[in-house]
Amino acid sequence: MALLQEEFRQVRRDCDDTRRRLRRLESTMTITRSGMTPEAIEELVNLRVEEAFAAHEEARAANALEAEN
């Protein structure tokens, strides 16, 4: 359980770090080399965070079921 909480904290820290980097980029760039706007990048980051959080919740639920058995 503690390991899953730590993994979740790490996901949140990674998300926060990515958002800080994105804000820094937004102040100097309007479009990246890949042609993505900062808004598109942030949307992609948010999607990845949601996916990581969902996977974390699934693992937590699975571990809870295993602990009950």
C-alpha positions as CSV (number, residue, x, y, z in Angstrom):
1,M,0.0,0.0,0.0
2,A,2.8,2.5,0.9
3,L,4.5,1.6,-2.3
4,L,1.4,2.5,-4.4
5,Q,1.1,5.8,-2.5
6,E,4.7,6.6,-3.3
7,E,4.2,5.7,-6.9
8,F,1.2,8.0,-7.0
9,R,3.2,10.8,-5.4
10,Q,5.9,10.3,-8.0
11,V,3.3,10.6,-10.8
12,R,2.1,13.8,-9.4
13,R,5.6,15.2,-9.0
14,D,6.4,14.2,-12.6
15,C,3.2,16.0,-13.7
16,D,4.1,19.1,-11.8
17,D,7.6,19.1,-13.2
18,T,6.3,18.7,-16.7
19,R,3.8,21.5,-16.2
20,R,6.6,23.8,-14.9
21,R,8.7,23.0,-18.0
22,L,5.7,23.6,-20.2
23,R,5.1,27.0,-18.7
24,R,8.8,27.9,-19.2
25,L,8.5,26.8,-22.8
26,E,5.3,28.8,-23.4
27,S,7.1,31.9,-22.4
28,T,9.7,31.5,-25.1
29,M,8.0,29.4,-27.8
30,T,4.6,29.4,-29.5
31,I,5.0,26.2,-31.6
32,T,7.4,23.4,-31.0
33,R,9.5,21.7,-33.7
34,S,6.9,19.0,-34.0
35,G,4.3,21.6,-34.8
36,M,2.4,21.2,-31.5
37,T,1.2,24.2,-29.6
38,P,1.8,24.4,-25.9
39,E,-2.0,23.8,-25.4
40,A,-1.7,20.5,-27.4
41,I,1.3,19.5,-25.4
42,E,-0.4,20.2,-22.1
43,E,-3.5,18.2,-23.2
44,L,-1.2,15.3,-24.1
45,V,0.5,15.5,-20.7
46,N,-2.8,15.6,-18.9
47,L,-3.9,12.5,-20.8
48,R,-0.8,10.6,-19.8
49,V,-1.3,11.6,-16.2
50,E,-4.9,10.4,-16.3
51,E,-3.7,7.1,-17.8
52,A,-1.0,6.7,-15.1
53,F,-3.5,7.5,-12.3
54,A,-6.0,5.0,-13.7
55,A,-3.3,2.3,-13.9
56,H,-2.3,3.2,-10.3
57,E,-5.9,2.8,-9.1
58,E,-6.3,-0.5,-10.9
59,A,-3.1,-1.8,-9.3
60,R,-4.2,-0.6,-5.9
61,A,-7.6,-2.4,-6.3
62,A,-6.0,-5.6,-7.5
63,N,-3.6,-5.6,-4.5
64,A,-6.5,-4.9,-2.2
65,L,-8.3,-8.0,-3.6
66,E,-5.2,-10.1,-3.2
67,A,-4.8,-9.0,0.4
68,E,-8.3,-10.0,1.2
69,N,-7.8,-13.5,-0.2
